[in-house]
């Protein structure tokens, strides 16, 4: 195979790194092709030779390219999706619901899969969660009483403290706000348990 342009190879690596660290996603072959004004097939050929040279790894999936810089930093941080408002009928972590990605140190998390939910409203102020705060959530489908959970109800997410009301045979979701009443449901879909809050200090 004739050796490709080494300057372009380096520029492709820089582009991949920038896209990944800006958005948390590796660019697709088509996105790389568009950025450099070359064909998707040409990009594939470059990626193949760059892999042979050890400049990157490629799993062959849509966003499967990994540079050395990405691999090194991925050992120290995890990019968590920040979920905003949920599009009706779509899964919580569907692409259209994800606003951005945030790098979070792995030591900050522990075992499990996580996402970040942007809090809206004042329903959890007594728990220290204010409007606009970012809540780190561990994905799980069950919870213990007293934990703050993310529940999906009628395609809308709510962040509340979780209890079981044996007398009413209902699930009780408790807002941490003295001016708001508890909510009762026969069933809910638990999306995860809140473990940490990221907030701005003024």
Secondary structure as GFF3:
##gff-version 3
##sequence-region A 1 202
A	DSSP	alpha_helix	6	23	.	.	.	ID=ss1
A	DSSP	alpha_helix	29	36	.	.	.	ID=ss2
A	DSSP	alpha_helix	40	52	.	.	.	ID=ss3
A	DSSP	beta_strand	56	58	.	.	.	ID=ss4
A	DSSP	beta_strand	65	67	.	.	.	ID=ss5
A	DSSP	alpha_helix	68	74	.	.	.	ID=ss6
A	DSSP	beta_strand	77	83	.	.	.	ID=ss7
A	DSSP	three_ten_helix	95	97	.	.	.	ID=ss8
A	DSSP	beta_strand	98	105	.	.	.	ID=ss9
A	DSSP	three_ten_helix	106	108	.	.	.	ID=ss10
A	DSSP	beta_strand	114	118	.	.	.	ID=ss11
A	DSSP	three_ten_helix	125	127	.	.	.	ID=ss12
A	DSSP	beta_strand	134	139	.	.	.	ID=ss13
A	DSSP	beta_strand	148	153	.	.	.	ID=ss14
A	DSSP	beta_strand	156	165	.	.	.	ID=ss15
A	DSSP	beta_strand	170	174	.	.	.	ID=ss16
A	DSSP	beta_strand	183	185	.	.	.	ID=ss17
A	DSSP	beta_strand	189	198	.	.	.	ID=ss18
###
